[in-house]
Amino acid sequence: MSAYACEPNKGSEPGVGWNWAKHLAKYHEVWVITRTNNRDNIEAELKKEDIGNITFVYYDVPKWLSFWKRGQRGVHLYYLLWQLGIYKIVKKLDEQYNFDLIHHVTFNEFRTPGFLFYLNKPFIWGPIGGGQFFDEKFRDIFGNWKVVFKERIRNLINKLSIKSPIVNDALKKAVYVLVADPSTYSILPKKYEHKYIKMLETGIAPRREFQKEYNHQRLNLLWVGNIIPRKGLPLILHALANLKDSYDIKLTVVGDGSDKLRCQELAKKLGIQMKVDFVGKLNYLDVQKIYNQADVFIFTSLRDTSGNVVLEAMNNKLPVIALNHHGVSEMVTPDCGIKIEVQSVEQIVKDLSEAIKLFYHNRELLSQMGNKGYERIKQVYDWGKKAEEMSKIYQKAMSIGQK
């Protein structure tokens, strides 16, 4: 298993890599190659929990070849060099242990499949995403011209990547390609469609059954995430400004990022600063407390493969208001939330306001939708069930690969 991002007790891609590895080790002997940078956290977790059937191999690009990397700066070039570096390592291990199957897990975007599929073993790729495109009608929401320019460059890279020889080689050699969201599915070449399996890249461990209490006076809204332009926080701020002062509503914003100051200034400009509480970035346990205090979860991302925070909200019995596109359009059903169509900024803001008013005047919907969302977590997004499904895909891939 190739999992560049792989760390316990983390969200996003590090959590995705870790959970696929951990849960699939219940069914198979799993070898995971990941970054040396992840080693301390992984080894500490393995001392706490004896997973069994799992071996970690660590590799980082030599300093002389990566001195220029600083945080996220240069991460894509570094990742490419890392993939090149692990090829020889995995090839040597394969000569010694004769692996049955290779699975590329993270990074989960479609543009960089690595090179392990060239080892001529049954190859599983994904779940992959990243096929979302910046829409010009959201220029003002994204903010300054530099951000918009980067989004346009990303659009171009996406279009070029679909025609990339390496991407097409990976699609050709893969036994199965797991696709995380409808946007990515729609841009992949149709000639390989028989290999595509729809599956969200992430999951969650369901909470034990609990009784959720909702605030029946003030309606508490919650927004969680990195406060960056593509997360679309200004949309909900404009929606709150549309509501009359007679609505007793509070929005809690959890997170930090490059767009925080702009959003705080926008809240003041709109005259809703008393209704919005920017609490900053919090640790996992403190965020869970805030989930428990909230009534409705808001997800306004304009570009995301999925959204781990949406699963966390549903796991805490919160109904969700989300934009009806990308992965979240399939995560949230009409039973567990309200999906807002994506046509224009004005329409989205208006519909967000109406959705909030609907919950405000119909409090029984909070528990109805919250409970349905929690049931959906247990039925569809439980990591244990996802690993069981992936294990069956492994078995099918083995039988096809051996023909």
C-alpha positions, 0 to 999 in steps of 0.5 A: 500500500502506497500511502504518502499521507498516513498518520493516526489521529489525524483528519484529511489525507493522513487519516485516510491513509492510516485508516485504510491500512489499519482496517485492511490489516484485519483481512490481509497482511499489509505492507505500507510504504509512507514518509519517514516524517510520519514514523514517530506518530505511527510507532507511538500508536502501534505501542498503544494498539496492537494492530497485527498483520501490518508492516510499515516501511519509511522513506523520505527524499534525501535532503540534498534533493529536497532542501528547497521544500518548506511546509506546503511549498514545493510539496507536489514536486517533492511528492513526485520525487518521493514516488520515484524513490519508493519504486526501487524500494518496493521493487526490491521488497517485491522480489523478496516477498512477492506481493499479491497486490499493490494499492495506491491510497494517498495522495488520493488526487487523480493527477499523480498515480505514482509509478508502482503500477509498472511493477506488473502486479494487480493494481488498485488505484484510489479512491481518487478525487481532485476532478473539481474545477474552479467556476468563474462565477465565484470569483468574488467569493474566492477573493483576490486575483492571486487566488483566482489565478491559482485556481485557473492554473489548477483548472489547466493542470486538471485538463492536461492531466487527463491526457497525461501518459502516466495517468493513462498508463495507470488507468490502463494497468489498474484492475480497478479504479475507485472514484471518490466523487461524481466530478472526478468520475465525469472527467475520467476517460470513458474507455476505462469505465468498466474499471471504475467503482464509486467509493468515497475516499474517507470514512469514520468510526461511528459513535456509540448510540447517544441522546443528542440534545438540541437548543430550542431557543437559539439556533446554533449553526456550526462551520468547521474547516480551514478558512481558505477561499475555496471553502466558501465561508462568505456565502453563509455570512451573506446568508446570515445578513439576509435574515432579520435581527428577530432570528435568534441565531449564532454561527460558530466558526472553527478553524484558521487560515489565510481567509480568516481576516477577510471573513471577519471584516466581512462579518463586521461590514454586514453588521452580523459580527455579534452573531458570528463567533470565530473561535480559531483552530481547536484540538480534536476533543474541543471540536467534538464538544462544539459539535455537541453544542450545535444544532445544524452543520453548514458546509459551503465548500466550493471545491472539495472531493468530499469533506471529513467534517461533514461525516463528523457532523453526521456522526454527532447527529447534526443535520447538514446544509451543504452545496449540492455538488462534488462528493458531498452531494452523495454524502448528504441525502434529503433525509439527513440534510438540505442540499443547496443547488449551485447556480449563482452566488445570489441564488446560493445565499438566498437558498442558504437563508431559506434553509436556516429559516426552515430549521428555525421554524421547524425544530423537529427536523433537527432530531429527525434529520440528525438521527437519519444522518447518524444511521447513514454513518453506521450503514455507509461510512463506517471504516470497518464496513468500507474495509470489508468492501475493499477486501472483496475488491482485492479478492476480485482484483486478484482473480482477474489479475491471475487470469 
